[in-house]
Amino acid sequence: MLTARTPSGRWQRLSEQIEAFLAQDIISLQIDGKQVRGFRSPDSPSLWIRDHSDMLRGGIYFEPDVFSAIEAFAEHQSASGRIFDFVMVQPLRHSPEKENWERWVRVPVEADVEFRFIKAAFLSWRASGEHGRLHALLPALERALLYATSHPLRWDDHLGLVKRPYTIDTWDFDYTAGRHDWLNFQITEHTYWGIFHGDNSGIYEAAGLLATLLEHAGEQHKADTWRGFASDLRQRANALLFNGRFYRHFHKITPLTIAGVNEEQQLSLSTPMAINRGLATHDIAVAILNEYRTRGEQTSAFAEWFGIDPPFPDGIFGDEKLIGGAYINGGIFPLCGGELARAAFEHGFESYGLAILRQYSDMIAESNASYLWYFPDGTPASEEASTSPEAQPTDGWGSSAMLYAFIEGLCGIVDCSHSFQNVRLSPRWAATDETCAEIDLSYAASGAGFGYTLHHDRERRRINIELRAQQTRLDLRLLLPEQTKTATLKWNGRSMRTTREVVRTSMYICCSGLVKKEAEIDVCYE
């Protein structure tokens, strides 16, 4: 459940539209006699772990069944630790096949499946608080991460980083220099290998999440080992892949030159994800966000949420539909926009994050539709223009990313463990012209909730927050209006010692405390 009432009505409308999109993106399958439910992308009638994992960030507030999909993928994990990409029980709509077999598929060139599996398990635990089901999954999660960080098709021992064939960002077909007559998904002796930042940011985050889960299960030594691994990987990845402005799209291991392509200029879909996953330092995040703002000012596209920019030459990946500006080859993805907005809020670009959310909310309010991708002129994806079998106007991948940016970015509610027992609260309503915001969140799987009502009296220079929670350890970081010089804070009428945090030019007032049922915070600023 999500309530987001403000005087403008904009944010409640945005939340309700995204909830409606996600409701249409649920897929239910019968696997081994069990009902398995998950979120599907609008471009495929299959249950992909990558789509499901990302969409759970918004779906956990509306969908009570958060574990069945993860458990199904765990039950079908290979002995090596490898996880399947997707499962389907019906033929594709455009396929001549009629058989409704159960099919489990792994796309060989993909190197991001295992970390998404771990992220989905973590989110399921966060929303449900079901420790027993989580603990039963831990061996599968460990095997998955070990596979991704040791198997010779996934790991480069020399660089100490995840490798993959030369794909466009995280997508599932690679460059073959014309050796294959269509999109290629197989690894061969001719594969062009390299290091992609998105795989490594995902592994970095997954190692930290697994460490948290192991710690909760009493496996402190294993947790410490994975945290140490993540720290070392972060250092190696940032040293190799950050070019001073953003993450280089693909660091080539196999020597290769593609006419008309300058990898030092290509900004790709997963770049803001590297910020939100924690791979990027604050300084790297600032550089990346400045790069996106610059390109937003320079581009003729309606938004700078690029699949990749500049795109690759038309058709070189094996499909004539993959022209510049189409699909992952330079199309505009709300998925990227949502990640970009979330990163902007966290790193002192609050007005930029707000502008992205407003642009998206206006876009879907007008059309009552959200597509996986758009052409740069704003034309939405279509079946005719895409390599994907479907193109539906209920994209949950991008819309859930925007909801993630709204909840954790603008509303500032971050659940730091599970069931809202530990919350980092960073309300950023001072960046808007809203005078009041009533926000209530609860997980559909457990009913655990957290909420607040914020009133901002600009004339009296006062912000009042009424907090609601069963019992929450709260770390408050409240964004103060621009030009604020001093501020004081009272918690339930008692003056509190506070600290200030400055993020670029943004000032936050910070303190911590326990919320039992209710609490009230008053901030006065000058």
KOLPAVEX-554130 format. One line per 3 residues: number of its first residue (from 1); their letters; for each residue x, y, z of C-alpha. Coordinates in Angstrom, 2 decimals, decimal comma, padded with zeros to 5 digits. Example, Ala and Ser with C-alpha at 12.3 -4.5 7.8 and 13.67 -1.06 7.14 Angstrom:
<pts>
1 = as = 012,30/-004,50/007,80; 013,67/-001,06/007,14 .
</pts>
This chain:
<pts>
1 = mlt = 000,00/000,00/000,00; 001,18/003,50/-000,81; -000,48/006,79/000,01 .
4 = art = 001,12/010,04/-001,16; -001,20/012,97/-000,54; 000,00/016,51/-001,25 .
7 = psg = -001,84/019,74/-002,16; -000,94/019,36/-005,86; -002,31/015,81/-006,11 .
10 = rwq = 000,52/014,98/-008,51; 002,23/012,33/-006,43; -000,86/010,36/-005,49 .
13 = rls = -001,81/010,24/-009,16; 001,69/009,06/-010,09; 001,61/006,34/-007,42 .
16 = eqi = -001,83/005,10/-008,48; -000,87/004,95/-012,15; 002,27/002,95/-011,40 .
19 = eaf = 000,32/000,61/-009,14; -002,09/000,03/-012,04; 000,79/-000,71/-014,43 .
22 = laq = 002,33/-003,19/-012,01; -001,00/-004,94/-011,44; -001,11/-005,70/-015,18 .
25 = dii = 002,48/-006,97/-015,18; 001,94/-009,90/-012,80; 002,40/-013,31/-014,38 .
28 = slq = 001,25/-016,52/-012,70; 002,67/-019,93/-013,68; 002,18/-023,50/-012,52 .
31 = idg = 005,60/-025,07/-011,88; 005,97/-028,45/-010,21; 002,38/-028,21/-009,05 .
34 = kqv = 002,93/-024,87/-007,34; 001,67/-021,44/-008,24; 004,56/-019,11/-008,99 .
37 = rgf = 003,88/-015,38/-009,27; 006,21/-012,65/-010,41; 006,56/-009,45/-012,41 .
40 = rsp = 007,14/-009,58/-016,14; 008,39/-007,00/-018,58; 005,85/-005,83/-021,17 .
43 = dsp = 008,08/-007,07/-024,00; 007,96/-010,78/-023,07; 005,28/-013,11/-021,65 .
46 = slw = 007,89/-014,96/-019,59; 009,09/-014,64/-016,01; 012,59/-013,17/-016,25 .
49 = ird = 014,52/-012,90/-012,99; 016,09/-009,59/-014,11; 012,74/-007,89/-014,73 .
52 = hsd = 011,21/-009,38/-011,60; 014,13/-008,32/-009,43; 014,04/-004,67/-010,48 .
55 = mlr = 010,25/-004,44/-010,49; 010,06/-005,79/-006,94; 011,36/-002,42/-005,72 .
58 = ggi = 007,90/-001,06/-006,46; 005,95/-004,29/-006,42; 006,62/-005,15/-002,78 .
61 = yfe = 004,06/-002,53/-001,71; 001,25/-004,13/-003,73; 002,01/-007,86/-004,22 .
64 = pdv = 001,82/-010,26/-001,23; 003,54/-013,22/-002,93; 007,19/-012,15/-002,96 .
67 = fsa = 008,92/-015,50/-002,40; 007,46/-018,03/-004,85; 009,39/-016,76/-007,87 .
70 = iea = 012,71/-016,69/-006,01; 012,15/-020,17/-004,62; 011,29/-021,52/-008,08 .
73 = fae = 014,51/-020,15/-009,58; 016,48/-021,51/-006,60; 014,96/-024,99/-007,03 .
76 = hqs = 016,08/-025,02/-010,67; 019,59/-023,72/-010,01; 022,36/-025,79/-011,60 .
79 = asg = 025,00/-027,58/-009,54; 027,55/-024,95/-010,63; 025,45/-022,19/-009,06 .
82 = rif = 024,20/-020,83/-012,36; 020,70/-019,33/-012,38; 018,32/-019,45/-015,33 .
85 = dfv = 017,31/-016,18/-017,00; 013,64/-016,99/-017,41; 010,90/-019,59/-017,39 .
88 = mvq = 007,89/-019,84/-019,70; 004,98/-022,25/-019,98; 003,41/-021,03/-023,20 .
91 = plr = 004,79/-020,32/-026,67; 005,55/-016,76/-027,70; 002,65/-015,03/-029,41 .
94 = hsp = 004,60/-014,56/-032,64; 006,10/-018,06/-032,62; 004,87/-020,84/-034,94 .
97 = eke = 005,25/-023,25/-032,02; 002,14/-024,45/-030,22; 003,65/-026,53/-027,43 .
100 = nwe = 002,98/-025,25/-023,92; 006,04/-026,92/-022,43; 007,73/-025,62/-019,31 .
103 = rwv = 011,01/-024,13/-020,49; 013,88/-022,82/-018,42; 016,33/-020,73/-020,41 .
106 = rvp = 019,77/-019,28/-019,75; 021,06/-016,78/-022,30; 024,78/-017,66/-022,43 .
109 = vea = 026,15/-014,14/-022,95; 024,39/-012,80/-019,83; 026,55/-012,13/-016,76 .
112 = dve = 024,01/-010,31/-014,59; 021,56/-013,05/-013,67; 023,04/-014,21/-010,38 .
115 = frf = 023,29/-010,80/-008,74; 019,70/-010,00/-009,69; 018,62/-013,29/-008,11 .
118 = ika = 020,31/-012,25/-004,85; 018,77/-008,77/-004,97; 015,29/-010,25/-005,47 .
121 = afl = 015,76/-012,59/-002,48; 016,87/-009,65/-000,32; 013,83/-007,58/-001,31 .
124 = swr = 011,53/-010,53/-000,60; 012,97/-010,82/002,90; 012,78/-007,06/003,43 .
127 = asg = 009,08/-007,03/002,59; 008,01/-010,26/004,30; 010,30/-010,63/007,30 .
130 = ehg = 010,09/-014,40/006,72; 013,41/-015,45/008,18; 012,86/-019,19/007,75 .
133 = rlh = 012,25/-018,96/004,01; 015,24/-016,67/003,65; 017,56/-018,99/005,57 .
136 = all = 016,46/-021,90/003,36; 017,56/-019,85/000,34; 020,99/-018,85/001,66 .
139 = pal = 022,92/-021,84/000,20; 021,49/-021,08/-003,26; 022,40/-017,39/-002,91 .
142 = era = 025,97/-018,25/-001,92; 026,34/-020,71/-004,81; 025,05/-018,08/-007,24 .
145 = lly = 027,56/-015,46/-006,12; 030,42/-017,95/-006,11; 029,52/-018,95/-009,68 .
148 = ats = 029,44/-015,33/-010,86; 032,81/-014,60/-009,27; 034,74/-017,74/-010,22 .
151 = hpl = 033,37/-019,47/-013,32; 035,69/-018,97/-016,33; 032,81/-017,73/-018,50 .
154 = rwd = 031,91/-015,04/-015,95; 035,10/-014,03/-014,14; 038,40/-012,59/-015,34 .
157 = dhl = 041,12/-013,73/-012,94; 043,69/-011,25/-014,25; 041,51/-008,15/-013,73 .
160 = glv = 039,55/-009,55/-010,79; 036,25/-008,45/-012,31; 033,15/-009,92/-013,93 .
163 = krp = 033,46/-010,26/-017,70; 030,99/-010,75/-020,54; 030,77/-010,81/-024,34 .
166 = yti = 030,49/-007,44/-026,11; 026,82/-006,58/-025,59; 025,04/-003,23/-025,50 .
169 = dtw = 025,02/-002,51/-021,78; 023,20/-005,33/-019,93; 021,25/-006,61/-022,96 .
172 = dfd = 021,33/-010,21/-024,09; 022,90/-010,28/-027,57; 026,50/-009,61/-028,51 .
175 = yta = 028,58/-008,22/-031,36; 029,87/-010,84/-033,80; 031,35/-008,68/-036,60 .
178 = grh = 028,81/-010,22/-038,96; 029,64/-013,86/-038,19; 026,02/-014,55/-037,21 .
181 = dwl = 023,06/-013,72/-039,42; 020,81/-012,39/-036,64; 021,04/-011,52/-032,94 .
184 = nfq = 023,59/-013,78/-031,28; 023,17/-015,18/-027,76; 025,84/-017,88/-027,75 .
187 = ite = 029,45/-017,81/-026,56; 031,83/-019,16/-029,21; 035,54/-019,27/-029,93 .
190 = hty = 035,07/-015,95/-031,75; 033,45/-014,09/-028,82; 034,74/-010,60/-028,11 .
193 = wgi = 035,28/-010,36/-024,34; 035,39/-007,37/-022,03; 034,39/-005,80/-018,73 .
196 = fhg = 031,01/-004,08/-018,40; 030,44/-001,73/-015,45; 026,85/-002,85/-014,83 .
199 = dns = 027,84/-006,44/-014,08; 030,39/-005,29/-011,56; 028,17/-002,73/-009,84 .
202 = giy = 025,55/-005,46/-009,53; 028,01/-007,94/-008,04; 029,28/-005,27/-005,65 .
205 = eaa = 025,76/-004,63/-004,36; 024,87/-008,33/-004,25; 027,94/-009,17/-002,16 .
208 = gll = 026,93/-006,52/000,36; 023,33/-007,72/000,45; 024,39/-011,33/000,89 .
211 = atl = 026,70/-010,24/003,71; 023,74/-008,60/005,45; 021,63/-011,74/005,08 .
214 = leh = 024,45/-013,98/006,33; 025,02/-011,69/009,28; 021,35/-011,92/010,17 .
217 = age = 021,65/-015,71/010,03; 024,62/-015,66/012,42; 027,27/-016,32/009,74 .
220 = qhk = 029,50/-013,38/010,66; 032,72/-014,80/009,22; 031,13/-015,36/005,82 .
223 = adt = 029,57/-011,90/005,97; 032,94/-010,29/006,65; 034,51/-012,23/003,78 .
226 = wrg = 031,94/-011,00/001,26; 032,19/-007,43/002,50; 035,95/-007,55/002,04 .
229 = fas = 035,49/-009,00/-001,44; 033,06/-006,21/-002,35; 035,41/-003,51/-001,11 .
232 = dlr = 038,29/-004,85/-003,19; 036,11/-005,23/-006,29; 034,88/-001,65/-005,95 .
235 = qra = 038,43/-000,34/-005,92; 039,42/-002,38/-008,99; 036,28/-001,51/-010,97 .
238 = nal = 036,51/002,23/-010,29; 040,20/002,31/-011,16; 039,63/000,52/-014,47 .
241 = lfn = 036,27/001,79/-015,70; 035,80/005,39/-014,56; 037,10/007,70/-017,29 .
244 = grf = 036,86/010,96/-015,34; 033,30/011,75/-016,47; 031,40/008,47/-016,32 .
247 = yrh = 031,89/004,70/-016,49; 033,34/003,48/-019,77; 030,67/001,34/-021,37 .
250 = fhk = 032,91/-001,63/-022,23; 036,56/-002,25/-021,42; 037,75/-004,57/-024,15 .
253 = itp = 039,78/-007,65/-023,32; 039,66/-009,01/-026,86; 041,23/-006,43/-029,22 .
256 = lti = 038,55/-004,94/-031,46; 037,86/-001,79/-033,44; 034,37/-000,96/-034,70 .
259 = agv = 034,26/001,80/-037,29; 032,36/004,83/-036,06; 032,38/003,80/-032,38 .
262 = nee = 034,22/005,68/-029,65; 033,69/003,82/-026,38; 035,07/006,79/-024,42 .
265 = qql = 031,96/008,77/-025,38; 029,29/006,08/-024,90; 027,06/006,65/-021,87 .
268 = sls = 024,90/003,60/-021,20; 021,71/002,53/-019,44; 023,23/001,02/-016,27 .
271 = tpm = 025,43/004,01/-015,44; 023,09/005,57/-012,83; 022,51/002,08/-011,42 .
274 = ain = 026,20/001,99/-010,50; 025,50/005,00/-008,28; 022,44/003,49/-006,59 .
277 = rgl = 024,17/000,13/-006,11; 026,97/001,91/-004,26; 029,86/001,22/-006,65 .
280 = ath = 030,35/004,92/-007,40; 031,93/007,15/-004,78; 030,20/010,48/-004,18 .
283 = dia = 032,74/012,26/-006,41; 032,18/009,76/-009,21; 028,42/010,11/-008,79 .
286 = vai = 028,67/013,91/-009,08; 030,71/013,61/-012,27; 028,19/011,18/-013,78 .
289 = lne = 025,20/013,34/-012,88; 026,89/016,40/-014,37; 027,49/014,41/-017,56 .
292 = yrt = 023,81/013,51/-017,79; 022,75/017,10/-017,21; 025,14/018,28/-019,91 .
295 = rge = 023,85/015,73/-022,40; 020,29/016,63/-021,47; 021,03/020,21/-022,47 .
298 = qts = 022,71/019,16/-025,72; 020,52/016,29/-026,93; 017,61/016,62/-029,35 .
301 = afa = 015,94/013,66/-027,58; 013,01/014,39/-025,28; 014,99/013,00/-022,31 .
304 = ewf = 018,54/011,91/-021,57; 017,49/008,44/-020,35; 019,55/006,73/-023,05 .
307 = gid = 019,95/003,04/-023,73; 023,32/004,14/-025,01; 024,57/007,50/-026,28 .
310 = ppf = 025,95/007,83/-028,91; 024,38/004,69/-030,40; 026,17/002,02/-032,40 .
313 = pdg = 025,97/002,07/-036,22; 022,67/000,79/-037,57; 022,22/-002,97/-037,68 .
316 = ifg = 025,72/-004,07/-036,65; 024,40/-006,35/-033,92; 022,58/-008,47/-036,50 .
319 = dek = 019,08/-006,99/-036,70; 018,16/-004,23/-039,12; 015,65/-002,86/-036,58 .
322 = lig = 018,50/-001,92/-034,23; 019,07/001,47/-035,76; 020,33/004,41/-033,74 .
325 = gay = 017,58/005,53/-031,37; 015,74/002,19/-031,38; 015,45/-000,14/-028,41 .
328 = ing = 018,68/-000,53/-026,43; 020,67/001,11/-029,25; 019,91/004,66/-028,15 .
331 = gif = 016,24/004,40/-027,24; 014,98/006,40/-024,26; 014,21/004,24/-021,20 .
334 = plc = 012,16/005,33/-018,15; 014,15/002,61/-016,37; 017,27/004,74/-016,80 .
337 = gge = 015,36/007,89/-015,87; 014,13/006,43/-012,59; 017,61/005,29/-011,62 .
340 = lar = 018,97/008,70/-012,59; 016,39/010,49/-010,44; 017,16/008,27/-007,43 .
343 = aaf = 020,89/008,97/-007,80; 020,27/012,70/-008,19; 018,29/012,94/-004,94 .
346 = ehg = 020,98/011,10/-003,02; 023,95/013,14/-004,24; 022,85/016,76/-003,94 .
349 = fes = 021,02/017,22/-007,24; 017,55/017,33/-005,70; 016,09/019,75/-008,24 .
352 = ygl = 017,32/017,53/-011,08; 015,77/014,41/-009,55; 012,52/016,32/-009,04 .
355 = ail = 012,52/017,50/-012,67; 012,83/013,89/-013,89; 009,93/012,71/-011,73 .
358 = rqy = 007,78/015,62/-012,88; 008,57/014,94/-016,54; 007,65/011,28/-016,20 .
361 = sdm = 004,51/011,96/-014,16; 003,32/014,47/-016,78; 004,08/012,00/-019,56 .
364 = iae = 002,03/009,15/-018,12; -000,74/011,42/-016,87; -001,31/012,57/-020,43 .
367 = sna = -001,11/009,15/-022,10; -002,05/006,80/-019,25; 000,67/004,57/-020,67 .
370 = syl = 004,28/003,73/-019,97; 006,47/001,86/-022,47; 009,74/000,05/-021,94 .
373 = wyf = 011,44/002,47/-024,34; 010,75/005,39/-026,66; 012,37/006,77/-029,77 .
376 = pdg = 014,24/010,04/-029,10; 011,32/012,03/-030,57; 008,96/010,52/-027,97 .
379 = tpa = 007,34/007,90/-030,21; 006,75/004,82/-028,02; 008,03/001,34/-028,76 .
382 = see = 005,97/-000,83/-031,06; 006,01/-004,46/-032,09; 006,99/-003,46/-035,60 .
385 = ast = 009,98/-001,39/-034,49; 011,34/-003,73/-031,81; 013,24/-006,98/-031,69 .
388 = spe = 011,03/-007,95/-028,75; 007,86/-010,00/-029,32; 005,51/-007,58/-027,58 .
391 = aqp = 005,24/-003,89/-026,75; 002,58/-003,09/-024,17; 001,77/000,24/-022,49 .
394 = tdg = 002,11/-001,07/-018,92; 005,88/-001,05/-018,48; 006,60/-002,03/-014,91 .
397 = wgs = 010,37/-001,97/-015,33; 010,62/001,77/-015,89; 007,60/002,75/-013,82 .
400 = sam = 008,85/000,83/-010,78; 012,22/002,58/-011,12; 010,40/005,91/-011,05 .
403 = lya = 008,44/004,77/-007,98; 011,73/003,73/-006,36; 013,07/007,25/-007,01 .
406 = fie = 009,91/008,79/-005,58; 009,81/006,68/-002,40; 013,51/006,59/-001,54 .
409 = glc = 014,47/009,86/-003,22; 011,76/012,48/-002,77; 009,86/010,92/000,15 .
412 = giv = 013,23/009,75/001,46; 012,12/006,46/003,05; 014,81/003,77/002,95 .
415 = dcs = 014,24/000,49/004,81; 017,73/-000,44/005,98; 016,89/-003,99/007,06 .
418 = hsf = 013,39/-005,51/006,95; 009,84/-004,65/008,00; 010,77/-000,97/008,52 .
421 = qnv = 012,57/-001,83/011,74; 015,50/000,41/010,79; 014,70/003,39/008,57 .
424 = rls = 016,83/006,12/007,09; 014,45/009,01/006,52; 015,53/011,87/004,25 .
427 = prw = 012,43/013,89/003,29; 013,31/016,22/000,43; 010,05/018,14/000,13 .
430 = aat = 011,93/021,40/000,68; 013,02/021,03/-002,97; 009,36/021,28/-004,05 .
433 = det = 006,64/023,88/-003,64; 004,44/021,45/-001,68; 003,46/022,70/001,78 .
436 = cae = 002,29/019,34/003,09; 002,99/015,68/002,34; 001,19/012,69/003,87 .
439 = idl = 003,11/009,51/003,06; 002,20/006,00/004,18; 003,93/002,82/003,03 .
442 = sya = 003,28/-000,80/003,89; 004,47/-004,12/002,48; 001,74/-006,31/001,03 .
445 = asg = 003,47/-009,49/002,23; 003,65/-008,58/005,91; 001,61/-005,44/006,51 .
448 = agf = 004,64/-003,79/008,12; 004,40/-000,06/007,57; 005,94/003,34/008,04 .
451 = gyt = 004,54/006,79/007,42; 004,77/010,46/008,14; 002,94/013,73/007,65 .
454 = lhh = 005,15/016,73/006,94; 004,02/020,35/007,14; 006,31/023,10/005,89 .
457 = dre = 005,47/026,65/006,99; 007,84/028,78/004,95; 006,68/032,05/006,46 .
460 = rrr = 007,39/030,88/010,01; 010,45/028,88/008,85; 009,23/025,72/010,50 .
463 = ini = 008,97/022,08/009,44; 006,81/019,70/011,47; 006,91/015,92/010,94 .
466 = elr = 004,48/013,47/012,53; 005,92/009,94/012,35; 004,01/006,65/012,34 .
469 = aqq = 005,56/003,20/012,87; 005,14/000,08/014,97; 008,69/000,38/016,30 .
472 = trl = 011,47/001,83/014,23; 015,03/002,87/014,82; 015,12/006,09/012,80 .
475 = dlr = 018,05/007,97/011,30; 016,67/011,32/010,18; 018,29/013,45/007,46 .
478 = lll = 015,93/016,32/006,69; 016,65/018,52/003,67; 016,54/022,18/004,65 .
481 = peq = 015,57/025,03/002,31; 018,28/026,76/000,31; 020,20/029,52/002,10 .
484 = tkt = 019,49/028,03/005,53; 022,16/029,13/008,02; 021,05/027,61/011,32 .
487 = atl = 018,47/025,05/012,44; 017,26/023,48/015,68; 015,30/020,27/016,21 .
490 = kwn = 012,93/019,00/018,89; 011,85/015,35/019,18; 008,58/014,98/021,09 .
493 = grs = 009,19/018,43/022,55; 012,76/017,74/023,69; 015,67/019,63/022,17 .
496 = mrt = 018,02/017,21/020,41; 021,68/017,31/019,58; 021,95/017,31/015,82 .
499 = tre = 024,60/017,22/013,14; 024,66/018,81/009,74; 025,42/017,05/006,52 .
502 = vvr = 026,25/019,05/003,42; 025,86/017,25/000,09; 027,26/019,57/-002,57 .
505 = tsm = 025,25/022,72/-001,76; 022,36/020,92/-000,03; 022,12/021,03/003,76 .
508 = yic = 020,56/018,30/005,88; 019,89/018,34/009,62; 020,44/014,91/011,16 .
511 = csg = 019,60/013,03/014,34; 018,57/009,54/015,45; 015,94/008,12/017,76 .
514 = lvk = 013,34/005,44/018,38; 009,78/005,71/017,09; 007,21/003,69/019,04 .
517 = kea = 003,82/004,04/017,40; 004,16/007,82/017,00; 006,67/010,62/017,32 .
520 = eid = 006,73/014,31/016,46; 009,65/016,34/015,17; 009,80/020,13/014,98 .
523 = vcy = 012,54/021,91/013,07; 013,03/025,68/013,11; 015,51/027,20/010,69 .
526 = e = 016,94/030,62/009,84 .
</pts>
